[in-house]
Amino acid sequence: MQTIEWQDFERVELRVGTLLSARPNDKAIKPAYVLEVDLGELGVKTSSAQLTAHYSAAELVGRQVLCVCNFAPKRVAGVRSEVLVTGVYDQDGKVVLASFDRPLPNGARLA
């Protein structure tokens, strides 16, 4: 494992957001959703994420997630992805969302 300096970690804007909507990304090669994420003071941002294996679009709405907010926007399967919704691959290579066990304010920064 490569180590980093604390200042490197502090540069990553990891913030809490609430998923406002999720719909299939029809242009994606691998099944994915287009997500709208409420990040409080940062506003509503768009992301494309391969979450279809474990989550229906309906069950994603209202869920709080952890997002990387300071990557440059990237075009992903026809979508301008403004944030990266974080998760971890399970034993089958499917994404499980990083989430919280208590409600948090949108835009709260990981401490």
Secondary structure by P-SEA (a helix, b strand, c coil): cccccaaaaaacbbbbbbbccccccccccccccccccccccccbbbbbbcccccccccccccbbbbbbccccccccccccccccbbbbbccccbbbbbccccccccccccc
